[in-house]
Amino acid sequence: MNSYTRLSLAVLFVALAPAHSLFHPGVNTLTPDAPKLRSLGAQPNLLRSVAGPQSLKPQDSLRLKGGVTSILKSLKDALFPVETWEMPKFFSMSAMMFMIIYIYTTVRDTKDTLVVSTCGAESITFLKVYGVLPAATMFMLYYSRISNIFSKKALFYVTALPFMAFYAAFAYFIYPNREFLHPPIPDDLDERWKYAVSLLCNWSYSLFYVISELWGSVGVSVLFWQLANDIIPVWQANRFYPLFGQLANIAPICAGQTVAYFAHLSDKGDDAFGVALQQTTILILAAGACLMFLYHYIGVLDERDEKLGRKGENTVKAKKSKPKMGMVDSFKFLLQQKYLGYLCILVVSYGLSINLTEVIWKKMVKQAHPNKKDYQIFMGHYSSMVGAATFIIIFFGSNIVKHLGWRIGALTTPVLMGGLAAPFFAYVITQDVRTNEKALWTAVYVGMVQNILSKAIKYALFDPTKEMAYIPLDQESKVKGKAAIDVLAARIGKSGGALVQQAIVIIFGNIINGASSVAVVFFATIVVWIYGVMGLATMFEEKLKENKKNEVSKDGKDNKKK
């Protein structure tokens, strides 16, 4: 992992301008020329603020345009299209996403180990429906309420801190006292009630699973992307969003290896897992503290760019005169927005499709790794491979959106996910993976490749294109619509997949026996997903044109006044 990380960082930093701009963001060590910024979409006042009072000297212009320097600069623009003065904000935002994903990957691998090893892989489908979905609904109500009470800055801390407090309480109080807190499971339990009763008796494990699933939606979608949509204009988002995950997706590599390392200690004593849990929690809390600091620092950078006129006018400002809506009005507002409806289709479709393939695969992984320690080590390495694949694929993803546009970038995810799932379903349906060990291991590795690439494509293309779609919306739609779609809709998608699989288990007796039915539902979801992308793409392009016309009209009125 160390050599891979060094190589990845070398690729990332090879094209950067002088590093001292990272530590002194107020100093421009390289002044970009105005035509380049105009091609990026910047406004005239931005060009004046960046260019400064002094112009480039003739010899400097010749040096920048010719020779090896020009080739390196072209390579940098293709692989890493971020200007020198933009780097402090870009790297701070990337580091913020790193912390969020590191926390999520660590708790995700831990929750799967706790629940699967204690309650069985089938219990995940029950938790997603009867635990995660109600929790997501309650969070949406809670978030919509506090968004009307707290300021933006206070809202971030009020949302993030309860998660950190729970993880600390679980590691240092709940888990060490689990024998006193968990009631015993009856010995003569009917097979039909085994999973539900096991989840109830091991309620703290179930709660850890639900909270960790919620953090996956809240951390990335609400805490990070809502901030990004507020402070980054469209002309920057086209370059920034696909690349945000580049540095951040080193986090799954680090987190996966952390989980795997501590899992090796779990066979050295009865309480070894508890000790390992406390050690990983220390890292989680440290990442949480860094997250708070980065949020504050990014706010300082944004205020500086606002004062210098670097952001331009290509953002949607909140309408201060518009009254805040209550919960009932918020739901009515969301139901009336066709634009948000298409976004909801995208989010639900992804959650449904990834759940339909992931649960079958985890069932086979558990069958191949019945030992708790081996299962956790396997999942830790799996998380690292997801991060490595995402790190590489993001380079291609950024160029797809940059050169081919939002529509093609958004279509790429469902098309590729459908293509990757086809061989996986074909193998599971045609081969005897239940009794043939060789077929089982082949299916595990085919499914692993499919899941790794599907998640990498999701992080590299689905997340950036989805978040770009929020930018043309007004502040009310961004805050409440985003909370409802990214938290509740995502859970509805995954819970819907769990319900489908529960029905298939009841009908066929086993999820693997009903793999053909799962495949039918999966590919039907892909078709609906593509329909949602096409509808949203048309409305997204119309909103961008409308915003551009409004800006031109506003600039004309300002010039007349002058």
N, C-alpha and C positions, 0 to 999 in steps of 0.2 A: 504493500500500500504506500510506503514512504516514497519509493521511486516513482510510482504513478502520480502521486500528489506533486512531487517536484516537477515532473514533466508537464503536468496540467498547469501549474502556476507559471512555468516558463512560457508556455504557449499563450497564456492570458496576458502576461506582462511584456511580451517581447516588443509589442508595437506602441507601448505607452511613451508619452512625452516625459520630461524631467520629473522625477518622483517628488521633488520638493513642493510641487503644487498640491500634493495630497495633504501635506502638513501645514501649508500656508495657502488656503483656498482663496484668499483675497488677491493673490499675485498671479498674473497671467504670464507664464513663461513662454507661451507660444501664442501669437496672435493670429487666429484664423482669418482668411480673407473673406470679404463680404460676399462675393459670388458663391463661395462654398456654403456659407450660412443661409443665403437665399435659397439654394437648392435643398437645404434641410427644412425650409419652411419658416425661418425666423422672421420676426417683424422688423421694420426699419429701426425702431428705438433699440432693439436688441443689437443690431449691427453696430450702431453708434457706441453703445456701452461697451461692447467687447473690443471693438477696434481701438478705442481710446483716443487720446488727443494726438498721438504720434502715429505716423504711417510707416510701413515697411521701407527699409532702405533698398535701393536698386540691387545691391549685391546680395542682400538677403533674399530678395525675390528670385534672383537667378539661382541661388543655392538651393532654394526650396523646390524649384521647378525642374532642375536637371539632375542627371546622374543617378547614383544609387539611392540618394535621399528620396527622389521622386518615386522610385520603385517601391521602397519601403513604405512610403506614405500611402501609396495606392493599395498595398497589401494590408496596411492597418485599416484603411477606410473600408475595405471589403470584409475583413474579419472582425474588426472592433471599431465601428463607426461612432466613436465617442470623442468629442473635442476635449482639449486639455482643461479648459475652464469648467467643463461639465463633470470631470472625474470625481471630485470630492463627493458630490451628491450621488453619482452613480454607484461608487464603491460603498458608500454608507448605506444606501438602499439595499445593495447586494448583500452586505454583511448582516443587515437586519433580517433579510429573508433566510440567510444562512442559520441564524440563531433559531428562528421559528421552525425551520425544517429539521434542524438537529434535534430539537426537543421532540418534535412529532415522531421522527424515525425511532428515537430511543424508546419512547413510551409505546409506540405501535408494536415493536418487537416484544416488549415486555408484556403488554396486554394479551397478545396472541399466545405467548407461552403460558401465562397464568390461566387463561380460560380454556385453551385447547387441551392442555395437559391435565387439568382438573375436571372440566365439565364435558370435554369432547368437542370435536370440530363442528358437529351438527348444532351445537348450542349457539354458534355465532349467528345463525339465521334467526333464532329466537331473540337474541339480544338486539339485533339491528332493527327488528320490527317493534318489539315491546319495551325496549330500553332506549336505544339511540334516537328513534323517531320522536317519541314524546319529549325527550330531553332537548332535541333541536327545536321543537315547537315552543317549549317553555323559554329557551334562550332567545328565540326571535321576539317573543312577547316582552321579555326582560330588556332586551337591547333596544327595541323600539321605544319602550318607556323611558329608559335612562338617556336615550339620545335627545329627548325633549327636556331633560333636566340639566345635564352636564355640558360643559364646553367640549370642543373637539379634543383638546389635550387631556382633559380629565376623563373623557369617555374612553380613551385608549387605556389608561391605567386602571380604571374601574373594571374594564373588560378583562385585562390580562392578569392582574394580581390574584384573583380567586383561583385560577388554574395553578399558579405557582404554590399557593398556600395548600391546595389539596394534595399535590404531589409530595410536599414536605410532610404533611400529616400522615399520608399513607405509608411512606417509607419509615418514619420514625415513631409512629404510634399505632396505626391500624394493623399493618402487616405483622409487627412483632407480637401483637396481642390477638392474632387471628383465631387461635384456639378458644379464647374466651368469647370472642365476638361472633364466631360462626357456629350456628347450631349443628348438631350431628345429622348426617343424612340417614334416613331409615334404611335398614337392611333389606326388608321385604318390599322394596319399592317396585311398583308396576313399571314395566319397560316403557310404556307410553308416556309416563310422567317423569322419567328419569332426568331429561335435560332441563325441564322447567324447574323441578325441585332442586336439582344440583345448583342451578344459577341462583335460586333464592337462598339456599343455605350458604353458599359462598358469595354472599351479597357484596362484600368489599371488592372482590375480583370483578364482579359484574359492574360495579360502580366505576372502578378504575378503567374498564374497557369503554364504558359510555363516555366518561370525561375525556379520555384520550381520543376517541373518535370525534368528539365535539371540537377538541383543540385543532384537529386537522382541518376542519372547515373554518373555525373562527380565526385561528392564527394567520393562515395564509390569505383567505378570502376577505375577511373583515379587517383585521389589524393592518396587514401589509398593503393589499391592493387598494383598499379604500384611501389610505394615505397617498399611495402612488397616483391614484386618479385625481386627487385633490391638488397635488402640487406639480404634476408633470403635464405640460400641454401636449396636444396631439402630435405636433411636429417633432417633439422629442420622443414621445411614446413609440413611434414607428421604429425607432432605433433602439431605445432602452428596453422595452418590454421583453422582446425575445432574448435579450442578453442578461436580464436580471438573474435568471436561474443559473447562469454560467458559473459564477463564483459560489452561489448559494448551494448548488448541487454537489459541491464537495462535501456538504454536510451529511448526506446519507452514507457516503463512503466512511467518514469519520465515525458517525453514530453506529453504523453497522459493525465496524471493527471493534468499537467499544463494547457493544452488546456481546459479540462473539468472545471477546477477551474475558469478560466477567463470567460468561457462561462456562468457561473452562474451570472456573473456581467452584462451580456448583456441586461438584462431586467430592469436595473435601470436608464435608460436614453437613449436618442436618440444617444448620442455620446459614449455610454458605450463600444461598440465594438471597436471603435477607440482607446479608452484609454487602453483596454485590448490588442489590437494589439501592441501598443507602449510598453507595459510592457513585452509582450512576445518577442518583437524585442530586448529589452535590454538583455534578456537571450540569444538570438541568437547571438548577437554581442559578448557577453562574451564568449560563446562557440567557436566562430570564433577566438578570441584572444588566447584562450587556444590551439586551433588547430595549430596556427602558432608557439607557443612556443614549443609544443610537437614535431613538425616536426624538429625544430632546435635541440632539445635535443636528439632525436632519431639519428640524423646525428652524434652527438658527440659520442653516444654509439657505433654506427657502426664503426666509425674510430678507437675507442679503441679496438674493437674486431678484426678489421683488423690488427692492429699493433701486437696484442698478438697471432695472428694466429689461432683464435678460429673458424673462418668461414670455414676453410679448403679450398679445391679447387673444391668443388662440386657445383659451380655456373658457369653460362655462362657469360663470359666477353665480353664486347663490342669490336668490331674490330675497332681499332682506324684508321687503314689505309683505311677503307671503306668509300667512299664519301657519304655524306648525299643526300637523294633523294628528288626531288621536288614532287609536288602534283600529277602530271600525272604519274610519275614513281612509286609513292606510290600506286596508284590505280592498276597499272599493276602488281606490286609486290604482292598485296593482292589477286588479281584474280588468280595468278599463284601458290598460296600456298594452297594445298589441306588440310593441317593441319588446317590453319586458316578458311578454308571453313567449316570444321566440327564444329569448335568452333562457327562459325556464325549460323549454324543450331541450336545449343543448345540455344544460346541467343535469336534468333528470335522465336523459339518454346516456350520458357518460356514466353516471352512477349505476344505472341499471345494467349496462353492458359490462362494465368492469367487474361488477359483483357476480354476474352470471358465470364468468370464466374463472374468477379468483377462488370462489368457494370450492368448486370442483377440484381445482389444482391443490388447494390447501388440504383437502381431504386425502388426496393421494400422497402429499408430502408427509402428512401425519402417519399414513400407512407405511411409508418407506422409512420414517424416522419415529418409531414409537416411543423412544427415550426422550424425556424432557430436555436434557442437556443437548443431545444431538439435534433436536428440532430447533432449539434456540440458536445454536451455532449456524445451522443451515440458513435460517431466516436472517441472521446478522450478515452473512456473506451475500445473501440475496439483496438486502438493502444496499450494500456497498456496490454491487453490480448495477443496480438501478441508478445510483448516483453517477457512476462512471459512464454509463450509456447516455444518460441525460446530458452530462457535461459535453460529450462529443456531438450529440444530435442537435443541441442548441445552436451550434455554428451554422448548420444547414437550415434550421428553422428560421433564424433571423434573416437569412438571405431570401427565403421563400416569401416571407411577409414583405420584405423590403422591395423585392423586384417584381413579384407576381401579385401583390396586393392582399387585402384582408380576406376576400372571398376564397381564394385558393388556399391561403394559410388555414382558414377555418375548416375547409373541406378535407384537408389532408388527414386530420385526426380520425374521423369516422371511416374513411376509405382504407387507411392503413390498418386500423384496428380490426376491421372486417377481414382484410386479407391475411392478417397474422393469425386470427382465430380459426380460419378455415382448416389448416392442417392439424391444429390441435384437436378440434372437434372430430375431424375425420379419423384421427388415430384412436381417440378414446372410444368412438362408436364402433370401429371395426376390429379393435384388438381386445383381448381379455386381460384388462389391467387389474382385475380383482384377485386373480389366482396365479397369473403368470408374473413372476418377479422381474424378469427381463423386460417384459412389456410395461410393467409398472414404472420401472426406472426410466425407460425411454419416454413414457408419457410425462413423468416428472420434469425431465429436462426440456422436452418440447414445450410444455406449459410454462416452464421457467423463462425460456427465451421469449415466448409470447407475452407473458406478463411484464417482463423487464422492458421490452420495446414498447409495449402499450403505455406503460407508465412514463417512460422517457418521452414519448411523443406527446403525451398529455401535458407534461411539465414544459416541454419545449415549444409546443404550438397551441394546444387547447387553452391553457391558462392565459398566455399573452393575448391571443386573439379575443378571448372572452372578456378580458379586462379592458382591452381597447374599445370594446363595444359600449362600455359604461361612460366613456369620456364625454360624448356629445350630450349626455343627459343633464338635467338641472340637479341642484344639490339634493332636493327632496327625494328624487328618484334614485340618486346614487346611494344615499344613506339607507333609506327604508327598503327600497327595491332590492338593493344588494344584500342586505341582511336576510330578507325573505328568500331570495333566490339561492344565494350561495350557501346558506345554512340549512334552511328548511327543504328547498328543492333538491339539494344534494342528498339529504337524508331520505327524502321520498324515493329518489331513484334507487339508492342502495337497499332501502327497506322493501321497495317493490320487487327487486331482484330476490330478496330473501323470502318474500311471500310466494313468489313463483316456485322457488326451490322447495319450500315447505310442501306446497301442493304436489309437486312432482314426487317427493319422498313418500307422501301418503298414497299416491297412485301406484308408483312403481316399486316402492319398498326401499329404494336406494337411489341416491342422486346420480351415481354413475350409470345405473340401469336406465335412467331417464335422460341421458345426455343428448339424445336426438331431439327431444322436446325442448331442452334448454337451448340447443342450437337454433331451432326455429324461432324462439322468442328473441334470441340474441340478434339474428340478422334482420328480423322485423324492426327491432329497435334502431339498428343502423340506418335503415331506410327512413324512418321517422326523423332521425337525427339529421340526415342530409337535407330533408325537407325544411327543417328548422333553420339550418345554415343558409339555405338559398333565400328564404324569406327575410331573415335578419340582415343578410348582406345588402339586399336592395334598400331596406330602410336605413341601414347604417350609412350607406353612400349618399342617400338623400339628405340625411341630417348633416353630414359633413359639408355638402354643397350649400345647404341652408345657412349654416354657421359662417361659411366663407362669404356668402352674399351679405350677411349682416355686418361682418367685419369691414367689407369694402364700403358699404353704405355708411358705416360709422366713421371710417377714415375720411370719406368725402365730406361729411358734415363738419368734422374737426378741421379740415383744411379750409373750408369756407369761413369758419369762424376766425381762423388765423388771418 
